[in-house]
């Protein structure tokens, strides 16, 4: 069975790491762009594939972003903010009915 690694650049956390939870990218385009900017990775991907295939680990969220002490449920408005190293900008476009997200440093 496969697992996930954290999408944040230089983060080494993978599923199975004790005490670390992983979260899907939001389905909301604006929030997904903020998460992708935080990752400091430039990828061309649909919002659907981003949500299905990429995760950010719990290490990148402040305690106030969690719904519980287990740190396995996020607030609906949660944005990763811990370990941000480089600011990047993103651009979203609609191509043939699908939203793509691009980012650039």
N, C-alpha and C positions, 0 to 999 in steps of 0.2 A: 504494500500500500504506500502510495506517495505521500509526501508532506509538503509543507510550504516553508520558504525562507522569507524573512522580512524584506519588503521591497525598498526599504530605506538604504540608500547607498552606504556601504561600509558597515552596516549592521550584520552581525553574524548569527543572530538568533534564528533557529529553525524549530518547526513543530517538534514537540517532545522535550524542549528545554523546560526544566522545572520552574514553575511559577510564572511562565510567560504564556499569554494568550495571543491569538491572532485574529485580526478583524478584516473583513472584506472592505473594499473601497465602497463609498456611498454610491447609490444609484442616482442621486442628485448631481447634476453636472457641475454646478458651481462648487459644491463641497468636494467633489472628486478632484477638481482642478487644484484646490488647496492642498489636498492630500498628496497629489502627484508632485506639486511644487516642493513640498516638504521632503519628498524622497530624493530629490536632486538627481533624478534620472530622466533622460530624454528618450521617450518611446512614442511610437505612433501606434495607437490602439483605439478600438471602439470602447465606449463607456461600458458596454455589456461585457466585453472580454476583460476589461480592467477589473470590473466587479467580480467576475467569475474566477479569474486566474491569479490575482495579486492580493497580498495581505500586508498589513502593517502590524507589528507586534506591540504589545501593551507597554513596552519600555518607553515608547515615544509619546505617551499621554500622561498629563498631570492627574493626580488623584481625583480632582474635582470633575474630571470627564467620565468617571466610572459610575455606574448605577449601584454597584455593590462592592464590598470589601474583597471579594475574590478577584476583582479586576478582570472579569470575563464578560461584562456587559457594558457597553458605552452609552452615554447620553446621545440622544438623536442629533444633537448639534456638535458632537465631539470633533475636534481638529487636533492632529498631532502637533506638538510644539517642542518636545524635548529632543535635544541633539541636533538642532537645525544648524548646519554649518555654512551653507551657501544659499544666497537668494537666487531664485530662478523665476522666470516669467513663463506663462503658458498662454496658448491660443487655442480656442476650440473652433472647429468648423463643421459644417454639415455637408457630407458627401453622399449623394445618392440615398438620402433618408437616414443615414447613420451618423451619429456624432463621433468625431475623432478628436482626441486631445493631443496636442503637441506641446512641447516645452523647449525652452532654449535658455542657455546660461548667458 
